Amino acid sequence: MSEIDPWAMSETVTMNPGSVGLPGSIYAPAPQVPPLDPRLPRVVAGLGVLYAVVSIAEIFYIDHAVTLADQLNALIVANQFPSMAQSAQLRADGNTVGLVSWVALIVFVAILVTLGMWQRSLNEAFGSVGARRAVLRRAGYPYFRLTWLACLVFSLFLQATTVPQYSDSFTSSIDHDHEYMLLCGARAVLGLLLVYFANRLRRVADEAVGLLNGTYVP
């Protein structure tokens, strides 16, 4: 299995698995690849869904805070003062948004850890640089990597800017929160892309195992 590209041998293996290793065959005998553990890709996909859900939930919490800030700003414009309860509620909303942002970051770190474990298991299963590269290339792994790198940037940036550092009015805070909601929406989309690429990599890896073992059926 040294440097075999599973798809380079797909036609021969699919039509006549016994041809691998026979005299005159261009393919050397390859040890059977054990079935891949489905748990790690499922965990990655599940965490990706959770990441998207947390991002969407954060949008709703921010929207609640924006609505309250709008009301308090209207009171100030009308030369009235917000009550202590209203001000406390606004602070509580801000703390909740910060907490949800931390949860999103923790979920993403869990995605990275599980993804690293999954890649290591793929390396051990295929045991071949050529086969492994063929799997990653066919699964569009460069786009997968770009997606989780973008998720990392978004998570760190949003965590660092949960609360505007310089907010001299409710209006500037509201503008900040509207921008923050858009970024959370983009982060949710990236989470769903993580799920898509995780499922694609799982399918491609399973197909490669079938091709190498001569058991793949299109």
N, C-alpha and C positions, 0 to 999 in steps of 0.2 A: 504493500500500500504506500510505499515510500513517497513518490511524487505523483500519484495518480489523481487526475482530475475526474471526479465521478461522472461528470456529464460528457467527458470526452469518450468514455467507454459505455455510455448509456445504450446505444443502439445494439452493440454486441451483447451486453449483459442482459438487456431486456428480451431480445429475440432468442438468445441461446446462452443461458447462464453457464452451461458447462463448457463453453468455449474458452473461458478464462483459464489459463494455465495449460491448455492442451498444446501439443506440438504445432508450431506454426502460428500460435496466437501471439498477438503483439502485447498482450497483457500478462504480467506475471501474477502468480497466485497471490491472493491477498488474504490475510487472516480475517475472520468474520468480525465485524464491528458489532458490539452489543447494542441493543436498543437504547436510545438516549433516554435519560431520566426526564420525564415531562414536568416534574414539579418546579424546577427553577424557572423555565420560561413562563409557566402559569403564574408563579409568584411575581415575576417582572411585569407581566401583563396586568395582574390584579393591582399591583402597586401603582402602575400607570393610570389605571381607572380611578383609583383612590386619589391620586395626585390631581387629576382633572376635576374630580368631585370637590375636593378641598378648595381648589382655585375658584370654582363656581360659587361655593359657599361663601368664600371671602368677598366675592362681588356683592352678594346680598347683604352681608354685614356692613360693607362700605356704603352701600346704597342707603341702608338704614341710618348710618351716621351722617351721610350727606343730607338726607331729608330733615333730620333734627337740626343740623347746622344751618340749613336754609331757614327753618322756622326761627331759630335764635337770631339769625341775621336780620330777619324781618322785624323782630321785636326791637332790635337796636336801632334800625332805621326809623321805627316809629317812636323813638325816644323812650322805649321801655327797657327794663332790665330782665334778663332771663332769671328764673328762679334757681335756687341752689340745687333742687332736684334735677332740673333740666341740664344744668352744667355738669352735675355728677353723672347723669346718663350719657352725656356726650363723651366724658372721659372714659366711662365704662365701655362705650362702643369702640373707642380708640384702642383700649386695652384688649378687647376681644379680637379686633382686626390684627393686632400684633401677635396674639396667641395663635390665631389661625395661620398667619404667615409662618410662624415657627413650626407649626405642624406640617405645613407644605414642605418646608426645608428638610425636616426630619424624614418625611416620606421619600423625598428625592434622594437623600443620602442612603436610605434603605434600598432604593432602586439601584444606585451605583454599586453597592456592596453585592447585591444579588446578581447584578449583571456581570460583575467580575467573577463571581463563583461559577456562573453559567459558562462564561468564556473559557475558564480553566477546565471545566468538565468537557467542553467541546474539544479543547486541545488534547486532553487525555484520550478521548474517544477516537478521534481521527488519527492522532499520532503522526501526522504528516503535514508539513508546511504547505505542500501543494494542494492537498485535499482541503485543508482548513481555509486556505486563501480562496479556493474555488467556491466554497460554501459562503464565505463572507462576501465575496464579490457578487455572487448570484443573488444573495439576499439584500443587496444594496446597503451593506454595512456602513460605508462612508456617510450615507445620509442618516443612518441610525445614530452614528457617532456625532454628526453635526447637530442632530435633534437633542441628544442628551447634553451636549455642551451648551446649546442655547438654553435648555432648561436650567442648567447650573447657573448661567449668567443671570437669567431672569430671577431665579430663586434668591440669589445673593443680593441682587440689586433691589428687589422688592422688600426683602427683609431689612435692608439698610435704609430704605426710604419709606417705611410704613407711616411714619409721622413726619410732616415737613419740618425741616430744621429751622427755617425762618418763616414763621407765619404770623403776620401782624394783623390779620383780620379773618373773619369767617369766610369771606369771599375767596381769599387766596387758599385757604384750607379746602374749600369746596372744589376749586379748580384742580388742586393737587389730587384730591380723591377721585375726581372724574378721570384724570390721566391714569391713576393707579388702577381703576376698574378696567380700563382698556388693556393695560399690561397684564392684569390677572386673566382677562379673557384670552389673550395671546398665550399665556402660560397653560391654560386649560387645553387649548388646541395642541400645544406641544406635547402635553400629557397623552392626548389621544393618538398623536403620531408615534409616541413611544410604544403604545399598545399595538398599533399597526405593524411597526417594524419588528417588534418582539414576536408577534405571531408569524410574520413572514420568515424570520430567521428560523423559527421552530419548524415550519413546514419545509423549508429548504434543507435544513439539517437532517430531518427525517427522510427526505427524498434521497439525499446523498448516502445515508446509511443503507437504504434499500438498493441503490445502484451498486454500491461496493459489495454488498452481500449477494447481489443477483436476485433480489426478491422484489424489486420495485415493479409495480404495475401501473402504467399511466392511467 
